[in-house]
Amino acid sequence: MTSQKTPRYIGIEGAIGVGKTSLAKLLAQKFGSRLIQEEVANNPFLERFYDDRRKYAFQTQLYFLLSRYRQQRELAQGNLFEKGVVSDYVLAKDKIFAYLNLEEDEISLYEMVYKLLVPTVPRPDLVIYLQARPEVLLARIRKRGVEYERNISLDYLRMLSDAYNEYFFHYNETPLLVVNTSEIDFVESPRDLEQLVREVKSVKRGTQHYIPLGSR
């Protein structure tokens, strides 16, 4: 019989608008875990990045890398893992955005900083990768109405989704649970959330795929 044990550190990933933060809040509440949320709105370059990706990509990416690193280092201090942690991002994914948006010379400098920082942060016990069609992502982004996201295009979301899929297709750093959310909202579907909780507890190694009942 499979042991049902909650991973101590769960990281949730996926493209913009896929529902990472909403699910992180739900799982943190279910498991009685500490919730870690990415400090997206604090990035002073982000709004300008969506207006002019080429001009502000490097500043935006470096700020995110250092901000994510600081948060993750704080996790490693003291007894923060005693009650468990659910995070709405995984630091290792930082490269997805870097390679999508930076020029070659910028990537070289980025890699130097990345290689100094990332090996020193804790690694999740489980990563949940949320997928959704780009059209669904765009609809969700428009619905939530965040001002600095107003210029995100469908083409950019398609490129981002492809980059995420490529990254997680080769991902083997931790156990991975891939969840398609195109037809489901875990906030509105307690039954699917309960089933996901059972799936989370059952993943031990490798990659598993989960299709919520509401999507079948």
Phi and psi restraints in degrees (value plus and minus 20) as a CYANA .aco file:
   2 THR   PHI     -90.7   -50.7
   2 THR   PSI     111.4   151.4
   3 SER   PHI     -90.4   -50.4
   3 SER   PSI     114.1   154.1
   4 GLN   PHI    -122.8   -82.8
   4 GLN   PSI      71.7   111.7
   5 LYS   PHI    -146.6  -106.6
   5 LYS   PSI     112.3   152.3
   6 THR   PHI     -93.8   -53.8
   6 THR   PSI     107.4   147.4
   7 PRO   PHI     -77.5   -37.5
   7 PRO   PSI     122.0   162.0
   8 ARG   PHI     -91.3   -51.3
   8 ARG   PSI     -55.2   -15.2
   9 TYR   PHI    -151.6  -111.6
   9 TYR   PSI      92.7   132.7
  10 ILE   PHI    -131.2   -91.2
  10 ILE   PSI     107.5   147.5
  11 GLY   PHI    -131.7   -91.7
  11 GLY   PSI     115.0   155.0
  12 ILE   PHI    -132.0   -92.0
  12 ILE   PSI     112.5   152.5
  13 GLU   PHI    -153.3  -113.3
  13 GLU   PSI     146.6   186.6
  14 GLY   PHI     131.9   171.9
  14 GLY   PSI     148.4   188.4
  15 ALA   PHI     -89.8   -49.8
  15 ALA   PSI     150.4   190.4
  16 ILE   PHI     -77.4   -37.4
  16 ILE   PSI     110.8   150.8
  17 GLY   PHI      68.1   108.1
  17 GLY   PSI     -17.8    22.2
  18 VAL   PHI    -100.3   -60.3
  18 VAL   PSI     -37.0     3.0
  19 GLY   PHI      87.3   127.3
  19 GLY   PSI       6.5    46.5
  20 LYS   PHI     -81.3   -41.3
  20 LYS   PSI     -70.6   -30.6
  21 THR   PHI     -87.4   -47.4
  21 THR   PSI     -60.4   -20.4
  22 SER   PHI     -80.4   -40.4
  22 SER   PSI     -65.3   -25.3
  23 LEU   PHI     -89.1   -49.1
  23 LEU   PSI     -58.7   -18.7
  24 ALA   PHI     -79.1   -39.1
  24 ALA   PSI     -62.2   -22.2
  25 LYS   PHI     -83.2   -43.2
  25 LYS   PSI     -62.7   -22.7
  26 LEU   PHI     -84.5   -44.5
  26 LEU   PSI     -65.0   -25.0
  27 LEU   PHI     -89.8   -49.8
  27 LEU   PSI     -57.8   -17.8
  28 ALA   PHI     -81.3   -41.3
  28 ALA   PSI     -59.7   -19.7
  29 GLN   PHI     -87.9   -47.9
  29 GLN   PSI     -63.0   -23.0
  30 LYS   PHI     -82.0   -42.0
  30 LYS   PSI     -62.7   -22.7
  31 PHE   PHI    -113.5   -73.5
  31 PHE   PSI     -24.9    15.1
  32 GLY   PHI      46.1    86.1
  32 GLY   PSI      15.3    55.3
  33 SER   PHI    -119.3   -79.3
  33 SER   PSI     142.9   182.9
  34 ARG   PHI     -95.4   -55.4
  34 ARG   PSI     115.6   155.6
  35 LEU   PHI    -117.6   -77.6
  35 LEU   PSI     107.3   147.3
  36 ILE   PHI    -133.9   -93.9
  36 ILE   PSI     100.3   140.3
  37 GLN   PHI    -133.4   -93.4
  37 GLN   PSI     117.2   157.2
  38 GLU   PHI     -83.4   -43.4
  38 GLU   PSI     119.0   159.0
  39 GLU   PHI    -109.1   -69.1
  39 GLU   PSI      43.4    83.4
  40 VAL   PHI     -84.9   -44.9
  40 VAL   PSI     -68.1   -28.1
  41 ALA   PHI     -85.8   -45.8
  41 ALA   PSI     -37.8     2.2
  42 ASN   PHI     -99.3   -59.3
  42 ASN   PSI     -31.9     8.1
  43 ASN   PHI     -92.9   -52.9
  43 ASN   PSI      92.5   132.5
  44 PRO   PHI     -91.0   -51.0
  44 PRO   PSI     -31.4     8.6
  45 PHE   PHI    -119.1   -79.1
  45 PHE   PSI     -28.8    11.2
  46 LEU   PHI     -84.7   -44.7
  46 LEU   PSI     -67.0   -27.0
  47 GLU   PHI     -81.7   -41.7
  47 GLU   PSI     -61.0   -21.0
  48 ARG   PHI     -87.4   -47.4
  48 ARG   PSI     -51.8   -11.8
  49 PHE   PHI     -81.6   -41.6
  49 PHE   PSI     -65.2   -25.2
  50 TYR   PHI     -89.4   -49.4
  50 TYR   PSI     -41.5    -1.5
  51 ASP   PHI    -101.8   -61.8
  51 ASP   PSI     -54.0   -14.0
  52 ASP   PHI    -168.2  -128.2
  52 ASP   PSI      65.6   105.6
  53 ARG   PHI     -79.1   -39.1
  53 ARG   PSI     -63.6   -23.6
  54 ARG   PHI     -82.7   -42.7
  54 ARG   PSI     -63.0   -23.0
  55 LYS   PHI     -92.7   -52.7
  55 LYS   PSI     -56.2   -16.2
  56 TYR   PHI    -133.1   -93.1
  56 TYR   PSI      -8.7    31.3
  57 ALA   PHI     -82.8   -42.8
  57 ALA   PSI     -67.1   -27.1
  58 PHE   PHI     -87.1   -47.1
  58 PHE   PSI     -65.8   -25.8
  59 GLN   PHI     -80.3   -40.3
  59 GLN   PSI     -63.7   -23.7
  60 THR   PHI     -81.7   -41.7
  60 THR   PSI     -65.8   -25.8
  61 GLN   PHI     -89.2   -49.2
  61 GLN   PSI     -60.8   -20.8
  62 LEU   PHI     -86.6   -46.6
  62 LEU   PSI     -58.8   -18.8
  63 TYR   PHI     -81.1   -41.1
  63 TYR   PSI     -66.3   -26.3
  64 PHE   PHI     -81.8   -41.8
  64 PHE   PSI     -63.7   -23.7
  65 LEU   PHI     -79.1   -39.1
  65 LEU   PSI     -67.2   -27.2
  66 LEU   PHI     -89.4   -49.4
  66 LEU   PSI     -57.6   -17.6
  67 SER   PHI     -86.0   -46.0
  67 SER   PSI     -64.8   -24.8
  68 ARG   PHI     -84.5   -44.5
  68 ARG   PSI     -60.8   -20.8
  69 TYR   PHI     -80.6   -40.6
  69 TYR   PSI     -65.5   -25.5
  70 ARG   PHI     -80.0   -40.0
  70 ARG   PSI     -65.0   -25.0
  71 GLN   PHI     -81.4   -41.4
  71 GLN   PSI     -64.4   -24.4
  72 GLN   PHI     -88.8   -48.8
  72 GLN   PSI     -54.8   -14.8
  73 ARG   PHI     -86.1   -46.1
  73 ARG   PSI     -56.6   -16.6
  74 GLU   PHI     -82.7   -42.7
  74 GLU   PSI     -53.0   -13.0
  75 LEU   PHI     -81.3   -41.3
  75 LEU   PSI     -55.5   -15.5
  76 ALA   PHI     -95.8   -55.8
  76 ALA   PSI     -30.3     9.7
  77 GLN   PHI    -107.5   -67.5
  77 GLN   PSI     125.0   165.0
  78 GLY   PHI      42.7    82.7
  78 GLY   PSI    -161.5  -121.5
  79 ASN   PHI    -135.0   -95.0
  79 ASN   PSI      17.9    57.9
  80 LEU   PHI     -85.3   -45.3
  80 LEU   PSI     -40.5    -0.5
  81 PHE   PHI    -110.4   -70.4
  81 PHE   PSI     -21.5    18.5
  82 GLU   PHI     -77.8   -37.8
  82 GLU   PSI     -62.2   -22.2
  83 LYS   PHI    -117.7   -77.7
  83 LYS   PSI     -17.1    22.9
  84 GLY   PHI      70.1   110.1
  84 GLY   PSI     137.5   177.5
  85 VAL   PHI    -156.2  -116.2
  85 VAL   PSI     116.6   156.6
  86 VAL   PHI    -142.0  -102.0
  86 VAL   PSI     103.0   143.0
  87 SER   PHI    -135.9   -95.9
  87 SER   PSI     122.4   162.4
  88 ASP   PHI    -109.6   -69.6
  88 ASP   PSI       0.4    40.4
  89 TYR   PHI    -180.4  -140.4
  89 TYR   PSI     145.0   185.0
  90 VAL   PHI    -146.1  -106.1
  90 VAL   PSI     108.0   148.0
  91 LEU   PHI     -78.8   -38.8
  91 LEU   PSI     -56.3   -16.3
  92 ALA   PHI     -80.5   -40.5
  92 ALA   PSI     -43.4    -3.4
  93 LYS   PHI     -93.3   -53.3
  93 LYS   PSI     -29.6    10.4
  94 ASP   PHI     -71.5   -31.5
  94 ASP   PSI     -52.9   -12.9
  95 LYS   PHI     -84.6   -44.6
  95 LYS   PSI     -48.9    -8.9
  96 ILE   PHI     -77.0   -37.0
  96 ILE   PSI     -69.4   -29.4
  97 PHE   PHI     -90.7   -50.7
  97 PHE   PSI     -56.3   -16.3
  98 ALA   PHI     -81.2   -41.2
  98 ALA   PSI     -69.3   -29.3
  99 TYR   PHI     -93.7   -53.7
  99 TYR   PSI     -40.8    -0.8
 100 LEU   PHI     -98.6   -58.6
 100 LEU   PSI     -52.5   -12.5
 101 ASN   PHI    -134.6   -94.6
 101 ASN   PSI     -40.6    -0.6
 102 LEU   PHI    -112.6   -72.6
 102 LEU   PSI     134.7   174.7
 103 GLU   PHI    -100.4   -60.4
 103 GLU   PSI     146.5   186.5
 104 GLU   PHI     -78.8   -38.8
 104 GLU   PSI     -64.8   -24.8
 105 ASP   PHI     -88.3   -48.3
 105 ASP   PSI     -52.6   -12.6
 106 GLU   PHI     -89.4   -49.4
 106 GLU   PSI     -57.4   -17.4
 107 ILE   PHI     -82.8   -42.8
 107 ILE   PSI     -58.5   -18.5
 108 SER   PHI     -79.8   -39.8
 108 SER   PSI     -64.9   -24.9
 109 LEU   PHI     -89.1   -49.1
 109 LEU   PSI     -61.9   -21.9
 110 TYR   PHI     -77.4   -37.4
 110 TYR   PSI     -65.1   -25.1
 111 GLU   PHI     -81.8   -41.8
 111 GLU   PSI     -56.8   -16.8
 112 MET   PHI     -81.1   -41.1
 112 MET   PSI     -64.4   -24.4
 113 VAL   PHI     -89.3   -49.3
 113 VAL   PSI     -64.6   -24.6
 114 TYR   PHI     -78.1   -38.1
 114 TYR   PSI     -65.8   -25.8
 115 LYS   PHI     -87.7   -47.7
 115 LYS   PSI     -45.0    -5.0
 116 LEU   PHI     -95.4   -55.4
 116 LEU   PSI     -53.6   -13.6
 117 LEU   PHI    -113.8   -73.8
 117 LEU   PSI     -68.8   -28.8
 118 VAL   PHI     -81.7   -41.7
 118 VAL   PSI     -59.5   -19.5
 119 PRO   PHI     -82.0   -42.0
 119 PRO   PSI     -33.9     6.1
 120 THR   PHI    -115.0   -75.0
 120 THR   PSI     -19.8    20.2
 121 VAL   PHI    -123.9   -83.9
 121 VAL   PSI     134.8   174.8
 122 PRO   PHI     -87.3   -47.3
 122 PRO   PSI     129.4   169.4
 123 ARG   PHI    -123.5   -83.5
 123 ARG   PSI     117.9   157.9
 124 PRO   PHI     -81.8   -41.8
 124 PRO   PSI     133.8   173.8
 125 ASP   PHI    -100.3   -60.3
 125 ASP   PSI     -43.3    -3.3
 126 LEU   PHI    -172.7  -132.7
 126 LEU   PSI     116.6   156.6
 127 VAL   PHI    -131.5   -91.5
 127 VAL   PSI     110.1   150.1
 128 ILE   PHI    -124.1   -84.1
 128 ILE   PSI      97.6   137.6
 129 TYR   PHI    -122.9   -82.9
 129 TYR   PSI      93.3   133.3
 130 LEU   PHI    -111.8   -71.8
 130 LEU   PSI     110.2   150.2
 131 GLN   PHI    -134.1   -94.1
 131 GLN   PSI     133.1   173.1
 132 ALA   PHI    -181.6  -141.6
 132 ALA   PSI     132.9   172.9
 133 ARG   PHI     -82.7   -42.7
 133 ARG   PSI     125.2   165.2
 134 PRO   PHI     -73.8   -33.8
 134 PRO   PSI     -57.3   -17.3
 135 GLU   PHI     -83.2   -43.2
 135 GLU   PSI     -56.6   -16.6
 136 VAL   PHI     -88.6   -48.6
 136 VAL   PSI     -62.3   -22.3
 137 LEU   PHI     -78.3   -38.3
 137 LEU   PSI     -66.1   -26.1
 138 LEU   PHI     -83.1   -43.1
 138 LEU   PSI     -61.3   -21.3
 139 ALA   PHI     -82.2   -42.2
 139 ALA   PSI     -60.8   -20.8
 140 ARG   PHI     -88.1   -48.1
 140 ARG   PSI     -59.0   -19.0
 141 ILE   PHI     -83.0   -43.0
 141 ILE   PSI     -64.6   -24.6
 142 ARG   PHI     -84.1   -44.1
 142 ARG   PSI     -58.2   -18.2
 143 LYS   PHI     -85.0   -45.0
 143 LYS   PSI     -59.5   -19.5
 144 ARG   PHI     -99.5   -59.5
 144 ARG   PSI     -38.0     2.0
 145 GLY   PHI      44.1    84.1
 145 GLY   PSI      16.1    56.1
 146 VAL   PHI     -94.6   -54.6
 146 VAL   PSI     107.1   147.1
 147 GLU   PHI     -77.9   -37.9
 147 GLU   PSI     -66.3   -26.3
 148 TYR   PHI     -94.0   -54.0
 148 TYR   PSI     -26.6    13.4
 149 GLU   PHI    -116.0   -76.0
 149 GLU   PSI     -16.2    23.8
 150 ARG   PHI     -84.3   -44.3
 150 ARG   PSI     -45.5    -5.5
 151 ASN   PHI    -118.2   -78.2
 151 ASN   PSI     -12.3    27.7
 152 ILE   PHI     -88.1   -48.1
 152 ILE   PSI     107.4   147.4
 153 SER   PHI    -120.8   -80.8
 153 SER   PSI     141.9   181.9
 154 LEU   PHI     -84.3   -44.3
 154 LEU   PSI     -57.8   -17.8
 155 ASP   PHI     -81.4   -41.4
 155 ASP   PSI     -61.8   -21.8
 156 TYR   PHI     -83.9   -43.9
 156 TYR   PSI     -61.2   -21.2
 157 LEU   PHI     -86.0   -46.0
 157 LEU   PSI     -53.8   -13.8
 158 ARG   PHI     -85.4   -45.4
 158 ARG   PSI     -65.4   -25.4
 159 MET   PHI     -82.5   -42.5
 159 MET   PSI     -62.3   -22.3
 160 LEU   PHI     -85.3   -45.3
 160 LEU   PSI     -63.0   -23.0
 161 SER   PHI     -82.4   -42.4
 161 SER   PSI     -62.2   -22.2
 162 ASP   PHI     -82.0   -42.0
 162 ASP   PSI     -61.3   -21.3
 163 ALA   PHI     -85.3   -45.3
 163 ALA   PSI     -61.7   -21.7
 164 TYR   PHI     -82.6   -42.6
 164 TYR   PSI     -66.7   -26.7
 165 ASN   PHI     -81.9   -41.9
 165 ASN   PSI     -60.8   -20.8
 166 GLU   PHI     -83.3   -43.3
 166 GLU   PSI     -64.0   -24.0
 167 TYR   PHI     -82.8   -42.8
 167 TYR   PSI     -68.8   -28.8
 168 PHE   PHI    -100.5   -60.5
 168 PHE   PSI     -35.0     5.0
 169 PHE   PHI     -84.0   -44.0
 169 PHE   PSI     -53.8   -13.8
 170 HIS   PHI    -120.2   -80.2
 170 HIS   PSI     -18.1    21.9
 171 TYR   PHI     -91.0   -51.0
 171 TYR   PSI     110.1   150.1
 172 ASN   PHI    -165.1  -125.1
 172 ASN   PSI      -1.1    38.9
 173 GLU   PHI     -96.2   -56.2
 173 GLU   PSI     -48.1    -8.1
 174 THR   PHI    -166.8  -126.8
 174 THR   PSI     147.4   187.4
 175 PRO   PHI     -75.8   -35.8
 175 PRO   PSI     124.0   164.0
 176 LEU   PHI    -153.1  -113.1
 176 LEU   PSI     110.5   150.5
 177 LEU   PHI    -135.3   -95.3
 177 LEU   PSI      96.5   136.5
 178 VAL   PHI    -118.2   -78.2
 178 VAL   PSI     105.2   145.2
 179 VAL   PHI    -147.1  -107.1
 179 VAL   PSI     104.1   144.1
 180 ASN   PHI    -106.9   -66.9
 180 ASN   PSI     101.3   141.3
 181 THR   PHI    -133.8   -93.8
 181 THR   PSI      -5.9    34.1
 182 SER   PHI     -78.5   -38.5
 182 SER   PSI     -54.3   -14.3
 183 GLU   PHI    -132.6   -92.6
 183 GLU   PSI      -4.0    36.0
 184 ILE   PHI    -158.9  -118.9
 184 ILE   PSI     130.0   170.0
 185 ASP   PHI    -151.4  -111.4
 185 ASP   PSI      87.6   127.6
 186 PHE   PHI     -84.5   -44.5
 186 PHE   PSI     -44.5    -4.5
 187 VAL   PHI     -85.7   -45.7
 187 VAL   PSI     -56.9   -16.9
 188 GLU   PHI    -115.1   -75.1
 188 GLU   PSI     -24.3    15.7
 189 SER   PHI    -149.6  -109.6
 189 SER   PSI      64.1   104.1
 190 PRO   PHI     -78.0   -38.0
 190 PRO   PSI     -53.8   -13.8
 191 ARG   PHI     -84.1   -44.1
 191 ARG   PSI     -64.3   -24.3
 192 ASP   PHI     -87.1   -47.1
 192 ASP   PSI     -54.3   -14.3
 193 LEU   PHI     -84.3   -44.3
 193 LEU   PSI     -62.8   -22.8
 194 GLU   PHI     -83.5   -43.5
 194 GLU   PSI     -60.0   -20.0
 195 GLN   PHI     -85.7   -45.7
 195 GLN   PSI     -58.6   -18.6
 196 LEU   PHI     -83.6   -43.6
 196 LEU   PSI     -60.5   -20.5
 197 VAL   PHI     -77.6   -37.6
 197 VAL   PSI     -62.1   -22.1
 198 ARG   PHI     -85.0   -45.0
 198 ARG   PSI     -59.6   -19.6
 199 GLU   PHI     -83.2   -43.2
 199 GLU   PSI     -63.3   -23.3
 200 VAL   PHI     -77.8   -37.8
 200 VAL   PSI     -62.4   -22.4
 201 LYS   PHI     -91.5   -51.5
 201 LYS   PSI     -40.1    -0.1
 202 SER   PHI    -113.5   -73.5
 202 SER   PSI     -36.7     3.3
 203 VAL   PHI     -93.1   -53.1
 203 VAL   PSI     104.6   144.6
 204 LYS   PHI    -135.7   -95.7
 204 LYS   PSI     -56.7   -16.7
 205 ARG   PHI    -180.1  -140.1
 205 ARG   PSI     144.2   184.2
 206 GLY   PHI      47.6    87.6
 206 GLY   PSI    -177.2  -137.2
 207 THR   PHI    -135.1   -95.1
 207 THR   PSI     111.5   151.5
 208 GLN   PHI    -142.5  -102.5
 208 GLN   PSI     125.8   165.8
 209 HIS   PHI    -131.6   -91.6
 209 HIS   PSI     118.0   158.0
 210 TYR   PHI    -150.8  -110.8
 210 TYR   PSI     107.0   147.0
 211 ILE   PHI    -129.1   -89.1
 211 ILE   PSI      92.8   132.8
 212 PRO   PHI     -77.0   -37.0
 212 PRO   PSI     129.4   169.4
 213 LEU   PHI     -75.8   -35.8
 213 LEU   PSI     -56.8   -16.8
 214 GLY   PHI     -86.3   -46.3
 214 GLY   PSI     -33.0     7.0
 215 SER   PHI    -117.1   -77.1
 215 SER   PSI     -26.8    13.2
